Amino acid sequence: MNKLVGCACFFLVACASMSLRAQAFMNFEGKQTAPVRLSPDGSRLFAVNTPDNRLSVFDVSNPLNPILIAEIPVGLEPVSVNPRNSDEAWVVNEVSDSVSIVSVSQRTVTDTLYVKDEPADVVFANGRAFVSAARNNQIAVFDVLTHASVTNIPVFGENPRSLCVNSNGTRIYAAFALSGNRTTLIPFTEAPPPPPPTNPSLPPPPLVSLIVDATDPAWTSGPNAQIKFTMPDNDIVEIDTATLAITRYFPRVGTVNFAIAARPGNGDLYVANTDARNLTRFEPVLRGGFVTNQVSRVNITSGAVTRFDLNTNFAYANFPNLGNQSNALAQPTAIAFGQSGNNYFVAAFGSDRVAMVDANNGNVIFRIEINPDALGSIANPRTKRGPRGLALKPGAALYVANRISNTLTVVDPVARAVVREIPLGTYDPTPAVIREGRGFLYDAKLSGGGLVSCASCHIDSEMDMLAWDLGDPGGSLETNRMRVSGSQTVIPGGLFSNVVFHPMKGPMTTQTLRGLNGLDPLHWRGDRTNFLHFNGAFDGLLGGPMLSAADMEAYRAYINTIVYQPNPNQNLDRTLPASFGGGNPILGRNAYMRTNYGTLGFIGLNCNTCHALPNGTDRGFTPAIALQEPQDFKVPQLRATYQKMRFTNAPGAPSLLGFGLVHDGSDPSLFAFLSRSVFGPLATDPAQKRNISAFVQCLDTGLAPAVGYARTVTSNNMTSTSINNDWSMLEAQTVGGTNIDLIVKGMVDGQRRGFVYVTASNNYRPDKQSLPPLTKAQLVAKVQNGSVITLMGVPPGAGTRIGINHNSDALLDGDTPPPSLHLVRSATNSVVAWPTNASGFVLETSATIPAANWSAETSIRGTAGSEFRITNAPTQSSRFFRLREL
């Protein structure tokens, strides 16, 4: 008996987590918030190289000719940067859940600060650093000098990301990215019947829920009010930087708020956002224009909100509309004010454009195309840039950080023209499959009017946290042959049935695009046989032409690369916590696997029968009667459940969101879902429901929580218990090769070094072939002598690339030979020349040897064959040059 129990317990652990296969590059699709900023003195430009996990630093003393002078490894998936001065920058790492504090002069991370899940941005005020912890709805506060944690401020709004500071530093503001728009749901049991179909061949539609405004008196007033909770719809929070008290919230700004900025002069707030039209019913009505792309102004005194549509007088019909496509500004993601505050630049991420806008009336003054391969109405998703961040050097240059192409576009704001486009770093490890397919998700030029894209709802491949009724009264019935969920436990291979889908499907919440590989059929009802089946949405919903077969295949291949981030609710060693959310996840796992709530023939039914681990779905469908629903539904995966727990319909309670769990978002919690009578004795067992709910919210996503976890080790902290425990934990997590690889980066013996931990030999392989591996004790000894290192868990299979060979070539990072530098004569000029493939080096100059100060050579470089060239005219004084490794 004991042997059988032991086997069963092992089975449960194995089923609860299954690691993704080891690979050198993993696509987290990080959500850039403030990817580029200037130093306070304007001398340097700082930008995150998200795919390469590095900070890039540019000399901008010649504003229109940025020169890359440093690349510094940071945490996993850096999404924002803010320089405190010209040498120290704070980098926010989304997957690492950390802030890397970087010294440019030392070319290394000097400290790492842990933040709650998915940090997004950082600003400084009153001697403190404020970091938005987006997934946990908190603002973390640190002392800028000691780096000590001051406090964590809980905020009542969904997904705080973009931050800004007022002019005197007394207030900081956070914009809630996924704030919603006060829409919520009347369940199908209480909603009025849907209208009849306009296609006479269709049968009556199923009963469906209804999306309504949560403040509409028709649903909130009277003795039979159906909405008894409130929805504040907070879009911005204001925090006093001295007392750290929340002083105000600002509602009704936008639905998805990407960026916030304070206007110079009067301090009004401007928010780049989109506003969802999900109160409007049916796909044909929403076609091509289901969100409004806007910038909202908040009067800082009164709180009054004025919304400026960036695409006024645009036609929302008769697609394709080439005029719209040629001028549209879709999905605004960044704002940069000039010194006067009269105008600002806005980045249109979906349109590959930036525009100058009048801050007083919202009128667009001019537009600038960022993608030379897709001018006007031309769509070219494979070359899409994706402008995501802006930094303005007033009167001199506008710097545009492009997320998709991973490039920096330099704009002359006076000439209103692009001057040049350069890579954000020396290397971009993004695989071709991502480069080829990513643009199809984000390119609004694929829509009939240039206003929307798939990412208008699937924000950064995830969710807008809303429900939409995209039914079609004039559509047709569709049929898909699907397996009855759970039937495979009774019949080998399962029982299949032809499931008929009515086109008037009712409200459905937006689903994440993460982790779709291998989960066909797709969508809530399983009415899409595979991802290729979504091609019809480019016409039916976006209002544009359908993609070619080759383009759709490229799109699917890219989507299949997007993975979930680690579940933050697990312990760092990938075990379940003993308590979470009022339940016990460990007991919940056992109940999930073993507690029967009914039978199918002679087989007991438990959660895992249908929501089979590790993904939480057996990909079958549940007949309508089984869950007391009007329609059949596919069993959905459960890995994003922990992200959707912010809806409550309790009388008198304020709710962050208007939608929760299940297909239409009508259930506020797993506890409520499990209370349905179909779950038999489980429905009346509160302890079991709390435990199962706790387990599902801790469900493994396929990546270990130690992926991205980092600690910076110095002589000041190396003896601390937490450092030693974390170091041992990280080493232990490498055993078996399925949780993490462990890397080390930093300054060792005065040299920049990288290492990867080799589990079998229990030592650290350096990034230089001639150097011997080091043991942990040897690394500790070097830290005692002044070395500074950062330990970090990375995805299994990525340790060599991220740790010791970041460009995956034949040479380790420390073995890259210095390129040649030589002088050639051109007429009466001397010309400095060096190879164009020396991308990891910067040309520096000095007037004397030995040089007290070397500085980056900022002259415009030309090319001749395979060489870069800088001309030194005879009229110039003598100069010395060198190439320095970045």
N, C-alpha and C positions, 0 to 999 in steps of 0.2 A: 504493500500500500504506500509506504514512504517513497519508493521509487516512482510510482505513478504520480504522486503529488509533485515530486520534484520535476518531473518531465512537464507537467501541466504548467507549473510556474515559469519554467524556461520558455515555454511556448508563448505565454502571455507577454513576456518581455520582448521576445523576438518580434511578435506581431505589432507591438506598440510603436516600433521605430524601424524604419528601413532607410539606410543611407543612400543618397544619390551616388552614382558611380563616380570614381575619382576622375578628375579632369583638370587640366592646367588653367582653364578660364571658366568661371561660373558667372552667369548673367543675372545680377540682382536688380537691374533696371532702377538704379538709384535715382531718387527724386531731388534733383538739384534745386536749391532754394536761392542761395547767394553765391554762385560759383566764382565770381570775380569781384575784387575790390581793390582800390588804390590805397597805398599807405597814406597816413595823414599828411605827410609833406609832399605827396604827389610824385615822389621820385621813383617808386617801384609799383609794379602791378602784380598782384597775387591772384593765381587762378588754380582751381583744382583740376587735376587730370584724373577724373573719376575712374575710368577703366584700368589705369595703371597704378592706382592707389598712391598718387604722389601729389605734392604741391609744386607748382611751377612758379618761379619768380622771374619777372622781366624788369630790366632797366628801361625806363621810359623817359630818360632825360631828353631824348629826341622823340617827342610824343607819337609821331606817325611811324616810327620805326622801332617797335619794341624788340629788345634783345634778351633772349632767355639766358639768365645768369646762374640759375640754380634749380635743381630738381631734388626734392627731399621726400623720401618714403614716409607715408603717414599710415593711418588706419585703413580698414576696408571700406570702400565706396565713399570717399570724401564727397560731400555735397555742398559745403559752404566754407568760406574762409573770411576771416576778418583780421587784418593786421593792426596790432596795437600801436606799433611804430614801424619804422622802416626795416627793423631787424626781427621783431617778434610777431608771429602770426598764429592765430588760433584756428585750427582746421576741424570742422565737424564731420565725423565719420558715421554714416547711417548704419552700416552693418556692424561695425565695431561697437556701436553704442558708446562712443567716446569723443573726447576732444583732444587732438594732438597739439601741444604747444611747441612751436618750431622756432629755432634760431637760424636765421639765414647765414650769419657769419660762421656758426659752427656746423652748418649743413646737416642738422640732425634734429630729432625730436628730443626736447629736454624734459618733458613731463607729459603724462597721459592722465586725463580725468575721466572717470566713469560717469555716464549719464544714463538715464532710463531709456527705454526702447525707442529707436529711430529718431535720434536728435536731428535737428534740421538747420538751425541758424544760431549765431552768437553775436551779441553786441556788448558794448562797454559803456558804463555810466557810473559815476559816483564811486569809483574805485572797485567796482564789481563787474563781473562778467555774467551775462544772462544768456542761458542756453535753452532753446525750446526743445522739450522732449515730446515729440509729436504724438507717438502712439500712446503715451501714458497721460497726456493732457496735463503736463506740468511745465513750469519754468524753473530750471535749476540755476542756482545762484552761487558763484564762486568769488573768492577774493582774488583780484588780478595779480597781486604780488606773491602771496603765500600759496595760492592755488587751493586753499582750503575750501571745503564745501560750507557755504553759509546756511542755505536752506533750500528746500524744494517747495515751490508755490503751486498748489493745485488750482487749476483754472477751469471754469465751467464753459467749455466750448470744445468742439471736436477737431483734433489734429492741429494744434498751434505750430506754425512753421515760421513764416517770415517775420522778422523783428525790425524795429527801428527805434530811434531815440529822438526826443525833442531837442531843440537847439541848446537849452541850458542843462541838459542831462538830468533833469528832475523826474522825468517820466520815460518809461519804455512802453512800447506797444507791440502786441503780438496779434497777427491775423490768423484766424482759424481756417485752415485750408478746406476742411470738409464740413463746414458749418450747417449745410442744408438750407432750406428756404421755407420752413414752417409747413411743409407738406407732410401729410401723414395718411393713414388708411382707415377707411370704414370697412370692416370685414365683410366677406360675401354673405354671411348670415344676417347682416343688418343693412347692407347697402341696397339701394333700389336696383331693380333688374336692369341689365344692359339694354341698349337700344337694339332693335332688330337689325339683322344684316342687310346690306344693300344688294348683295348678290342673292337673287331669288332662289338659287339652287342650294343655298346653305341651309342646314337645319338651325333651329334656335340655338343661340350661343349658350355656353354654360354660365351658371351664376358666378360672378367674379366680384372682388372687392372694388372699392372706389377710392381714388386719390383725391384728397380734399385739402383745403387750407385749414390748418389747425386753429385758426382764429375766426373762422367763418361762423357767425351766430346760428346758421342753419343747423350746425352740428354741435355747438357748444352751449346753447342756451335752452332753457325750458326744463320741465320735469323729466323729460326723456332724452336729455342731452347724451349724445353718443361719444363725445370727446370730453373727458373729465380731467385730463391732465393738461399741463401747459407746455408751450415750446418757446423759450426765450429767444431762440435763434441768434445767439451771440456770435458776432463776426470778428470783433476786436476786443481785446482786454487792455486796460491801462493800469500800469503798476507804478507806484511811488518808489523811486530808487533809493530813498533814504529809509523809509519805514518798511518797505517791501509789502505794503498793503495794496490790495486791489482797490482802485478808486472808482473805476467806471467800466461798464461794458457798452459797446456800441452794436446795436442790432441792424438787421435789414440792409446789409451792405452788398452782399453777393452770395452765391451758392458755393462756388469753389474759388477760394481766395488765394492767389498765388504769391503776391508780393505787396508789401506796404512801404510807403515812404512818407516822411514829413516834409511839407512844403517850406522852403526857406522863407523867412519873413513872418508869415502869420501862423505857421505851425499846423495848418489843416492837414489831415491825413488823406492820402490817395492810395487806393487799393486796386491793383490789377486783378480782374476776376471774370468769371463767367457766371451767368444766371440761367438756371435750368427752367425750361418751359414744361415741366412734367405734369402740371395741372391740365395741360392740353391733352386730349384723348385721341389716340389712334395714329399710326405711322403715316398714312397719307397726308394728314394735316400737319405733321411735324417735319415732313420730308425736307431736308436741306437746311433747316433752321431751328433746331430744337434747343439751342442755347443762344443767349445774347452775350457777345464779347464786349466787355465794358471796363471802364475805369470809374470807380465811385469815389466821390469826395465827401469827407466827413468834416463838418464844421467843428473845430476843436472846442469852441465855446458852447454852442447849443447842442451839438451832437446830431444836427440835421444832416441827412444823407442826400446827395444829389448824384444820380447815375448818368454817365455819359456813354452812350452807345458809340463804339468805335467805327461802326458801319452804318451810319445814318442814311436813310433814303435808299437802302438796298432792297431790291425785289426778292421776295421769298417764293418765287414761282418761275415758271417758264425756264427750267433748267435744261441744258447748261447755260449759265449767264456769264459770258466772257468778261463783261465789264466788272461784275462783282469779283470774279476770280482774280482779275488784274489789280484790284485795289484792296481786297479784303484784309483785315487785320484779325486773325483768328487766334484764340487762346493766348491772351496777354499774360506774360509770366514775369516781367521785370519792369521797373520804373527807375529812371535816373533824372533828377532835377538839375537844371542849371543854377548858377549862383543867384540870379535874380528871383527865381521861383515863378517866373511868368510862364515858362514852358517846361515841358519834360519830354524825355524820350521813353517810348514803350517798346518792348520786344514782343513781336507776334510770333510765338513759337510755332504755331501751326501753319503760318504763311511764309516763313523765311523772309520776314521784313522787320525793319524798325521804323518808327515814325516819330516825328515831333508833334506834340499836341499842345494846344493852348490850354493852360491850367485854369483859366477863368471860365471858358465856355465849352471846353471839350472838343473844339474843332481840330481836325487833323490838318496840320500846316504843310507837311510833306512826308513822303514815304521813301524808304531806301531799300532796294532789293539786296538781299544778302547772298542769295544763291545764283551765281551767274549761269548755271545750267538749267534754271527754271524761272526765267523772267516772265513777267506778266501773268497770263493765264496758264502757262505751261506747267505741267506737273511732272516732276522727276523724283519720285520717292527714293530711288537708289542713291541720289546725290544730295539728299535733304540735309540742311545744316542744323535747323532746330535752335534758333537763338534763345538762350535761356537766362543769361545774366548780362547786366550792363554796368559799366563803370565809366563815368564821364570826367575827363580832365577839361574843365571849362575853357571853351574857346580854342582848344588844341586838338583833342581827339576823343572819340567815343569808342570804347572797347566792348566788343560783343563776344561773349563766350557761347559757343555753339555746342550743345549737348550731343547731338547725333553725329556730327562730323568730327567732334573733338578738336575743334580749331578755334582760333581767335581771329575775328574780323576787326580790322582797324578802319574806322570811318572818320573822314574829315567833316566835322559838323558845319564848318563854314562853307566848304565847297559842296556839301550834301552828297558826298560820293564815297564809295569804298576805295580805300587806298591799297590795302593788301590783306591777304588772309594767310595765316601761318599756323602750323601745328601747335597745340597746347603743350606738347611735350616732345621729347626725342623719340618716343615709341608709344604706339597704341596697340595693345594686345588683343583688341576686339576681333574675334574671328569673322571671316568673310560671311558666314551664314547670318550673322547679326547685322553686319553692314548692309548686306543686300536686302534684308527684309524689314528692318526697323522702321524705315520711313513710311511704310504702308499703314502703320498704326497711327502715326502722328500727322500725316500730310493732309491739311484741309483743302489743298488744291484738287484733291480727288473728289471733293463734293461738288454738287452742281453750282453752288454759289460761292465756294471758297470759304465758307464760314464755319464748317464743322468737320470733325474727323472721328474715327473710332475712339480716340483718346479724349474726346469731349465728355464722354461718360466713363470710359475706362481710364481714369486719370493715372498717368504713368503706369499703365497696364493693370491698374487695380480697380477700385470702386469709387463711385461718387457718393455712396451711402444713400442712394435714392431708389425709389421704385418708379417705373415708367409703364404706361399702358400703350404698348406698341402693336396692338391688335389691328386688324384690317377688316372692316365690315364688308368690303368688296372682294376679299380674298377667297381662297379655295381651301378645301380640306387637304391635309397631307397625311401620309401614312409612313410609319417607320416600323420595321420588324425589330422587336426588342425582347430581351429575356425578362421574365418575371423575376423580380428581386427575391432572392432567397431560395428560388426553386432548384438551384444547383445543389442544394443540400439534400434534396429528395431524389431528383432525377439527374443522372450523369449528364453534364453539359447544360442542364437547366431546361425550363419550359419556355418556348418562344411564342409571341403573339403579335399580331399586327395592331399597332396602336394608332388610332386615328386622332389627328389634332385639328381642332377648330381654329380658324385664323383669329377669332376674337378671344384671345387667350387671357386678357385681363392684366392687371399690374404685375410686374416681375421686378425684383430688385436687381441692380447691376451686379454681375458676378466678376470676380477677379480673373485675369488671364494668366495668372501664375499657375504652374504645375499642371497644365492641361495635357501634357504628353502622355499618351496611353489611356486617356479617360473617355474616349468616344463611347457612345454618342454624347453630344454636348447640349448645353442650355438646360433650363429648369425642367422642361418636359422631355428632354432627349429628342427633340424634333429636328435637331441638326445631326445628321449621321456622322459628320466629322467637321473639322474646321473649314474645309473647302466649301462646305454648304453655306457658310456665312457670306459668300461672295454676293449673294443677292442683296445684302444690306447696303452695298455701295450704291446701288440704284434705289432700292425701296426706301431706305432711311437717309442716306447721305445725298441722294438726288444726283449722283454722278453716274458715269458708265461703270459697268462691272469690270473687274480686273481680268487680264488674260490668264490662261491656265498657268503659264510660267510665273507670272507675278503672284498669283494666289498661292502657288507652291512655295515661292520664296517667303511670302508672308507667314505661311504655316510653319515653315522651318524655323523662322525667327521666333515665333510665339512659343514653340516647343523648347526654346532655350531658357525661358524665363523661369526662375526657381523661386520658391518661398525663402524668406529669411528665417533664421532659427526662431523657434518659439521662445519668447522671453520669459514665459511662465515656468519653464523647466529649470532645474538646477543646472549650474555650469557643467557638471559632470554628466549631463544627459539623463539624470534620474528624475523621478517625479517628486515634487515637494509633498510633505505630509499634510499640508493644509493649503487650500486655495479657494478664495471666493465662497467661504462658508461650507466647504466640503473637503473630503479627503480624496485626492486624485488616485492614490494607490488602491484604496478600497473601491473607488469608482472604476478603475481599470478592470478589477476582478468582476464587478457587477456588470460592466459593459460586455464582458466576454461570457459570463456564466448565468446571469439572472434571466430566467425565461419569463416573458410576459404573455406568451401564448404558444400555440402549436401550429405546425404545418404538417398534417398527416401525423406521423409519430415522432417528428423532429421538433424539439423545443426551439422557440424563437427568442433570440436575444439581440442586443444592439448590433453585434458583429455579424449577425446573419445577413443583414442588408448593408449596413454601414461598415463593410469589411475593412479592417486595417491592412496596410498602414495608411491608406489615403482616406478611409472613411466611406468608401463606396464600392459596391460590387458591380456598378455600371448598369444595373437592371432598373426596371421601373416598378413603382408601387401602384397597383390599381386604386382608382379613386375611392372605392368603398373602404379600403384597408385603413386609410388615414382620414376618413370622413371628409373628403374633399370633392369638389365637383368635377375634377379632371385627374387623369393619370399623370404622375410625375416621376422623373428619373430620381434615383437616390443620389443626392448631391454629396460631393466630398466635404470633409469637415475641417480641413487644415486652416481655414481662415476664420473659423467660428469665433475665436477669441477677439477678433477685430470688430465684431458686430454686436456687442453687448451693451450699447449705450441708449437703448430705447426702453422707456417704461410707460405703461398706460395706467399706472396706479392713480386713483382719484386724488386730485390736488397736487400731484408730484410734478416737478419740472423735468422735462425730458430733453436730453441733448439732441437726439435724433428722432425722426418720425417713423423710422422703419427698423425692424429687428430681424428675426430669424424666419426661416422657411421662405417659400418662393415669392410671396408678396410682402414679406416683412411684418406680418401681423402678429407673430409671437414675440413677446418682449424678452424671453429667456428660454434656456433649455429646460428649466424647471417647469415653466408653463407648457412647453411642448410635450414634455413627458407626462403632463397631467391629463392628456387626452384619454378618454375612456378606452380607446383601442389598446392601450398599453396595460390593460388588466390590473393585476395587483400592484404593478410598479407605479401606476398613476396615483395610488393612495399611500405611497411609501416616501415621505418627505426626505428621510435620511439617504435612501438610495438615489433619489433624484438629485439631491445636492452633490453627492459623491460623483455620479456619472457626469453631471454638469462640470464639476471641477476637473475631471479627467479630460473631457473633450476640449476644454479651454487650455489644457496643457499638452494637447496632442502633438506628437512629433511631426515636423514639417519635412523631414528628409535631411536636414542639416543639424549638426550638433550645436548647442548653445555656445560652446567654446570657440566656434568659428567667428573670428573677428576680435575675440577678447584679447586685450593687450594690457601690459604693465610695463612702465618705464622704471628701470632699476638704476639707482645711483648709489654713491657711497653713503648718502644720508638715509636711505630707506632699505638698504639691502638686508639688514638684519631683522626687519619687521616680520612678524609672524604671517601677516597677510601676503606679503611678497613671496615668502618661502612656500606657503601653502599653495598659492596660485601657480608658482613655477612647477611644483611637483604635480599639481592637477593637470597642467597643460602637457607635461611629459607623459603622464599616464593616459591622457586622451589620444595620444598617437598610437597606442598599442592596438594592433589589428588593422590599422590603416583605414578605418571607416569613419572615424569621427573628425579628426583634424590632422594636418601637418603643422609642425611648430617651427617658426622662423625667429631669428634674432636680427635686429638692425641697430646700428648705432656707431658711435666713435669708440674704437678699441685701439689702444696704444697710439692715439693721435691720428688714426686713419679711419676713414669711413669703411665699415665692414658689414657684410651680411653673412648669415649662417643659416643652415637648415639642420634640424635635429634628426639624427639617424637613430631610430629606435633600437635596431638590432645591435648596434655597437655602443649605444648609450653615450654618444658624443655629438658634437656640433661640427658639421662640415663647413669650412669657410668658402668664400667666393673667389678664392685664388688657389690654383692647383698646387703651387709650391709651398703653401702653408699647411701645417698639420692640423688635423681636427682637434678641437678643444673639448675637455670634459666640463661639466657644470662647475666643478670646483675651480678649474682654471679660469673660466669666465668670471666667477665670483672674485677671484684674486685680482683680475684686471679691473673690475669695478672698484675694488678697494683702493686701487692705485689711480683712480680718477676717470676711468672709462665710463661711458653712459650708454646703456643698451635698452632696447625695447623688445620684449617678448610678445609674440602674437600668434594666436591660432589662425590658420587659414584653411580653406576647403581642402579636403584630401585630394592629393594630386597636384596641388598648386604651390607646394612648398618650394620646389626648385625654382620655378619662374619668379615668384614674388620674393624669395629669400636670397638667391645667389645668381640668377641669370634672367634678369627681368625682360630682356628682349628675345629670349629663347633661341639664341644663336649658338655657334659652336664654341664660343668663349664665355667663361664665367665673367661676372661683372668686374672682378678685380684683375682680370687678365687682358682686358681690352687695351691694345697698344696705343700709345699717343700718336696722333697723325703728324704728318710732316707739315712744317710751316716754312715757306721760302719766299724770297723776293724775286720778282721778275721786272724787267724794264718795259715800259710802254711809252714810247716817244721820250719826253723829258721827265716823265713821272716814274716813281718807283711804286710797284704794286705788291701788296702782301697777298699771298695765295695759299689756300689750304683745301683739302679734299671736301667735296660736298657730302660725302658719307661720314664725316666726322661730326655727327649730330650730337654726340655726347660731350662736346667741348665748346667753350666760348672764347672768342678772340678778345684779349685784353691788351691795353696799351699803357705805357708810362713814359714820362719825359726823361727819366734818369735810370741808371743802373749803378748800384742796386736801387730798386724802387721802394720808396716808402709806401706808395699806394698804387696798386694796379686798378684800373677801371675798365669797364666794358667798352669796347670800341663800338660806337653807335652810328657810324657812317653807313649810308646805304650800301649794301653789298651787291655786287653784280656776280654773274656766273659766266664762266668760259669753259665749255666742255664739262669736265668733272671737277671743276674747282670753283670755290668762292673767291672773289677778289675785292680788295679795298685799295683805292688809289690814294697815295700820299704825295701831294703836289710839292714841287721844289720850294714854293714859297712858305711851306710849313716848316717849323723847326723840327729838329731830329726827334724821332720817336722810336721807342722799342715796343715790340709786340711779343705776345706769348699766347699759347692755347692752354686753357685751364679746364680740367674735367669738371663738369657740372656737379 
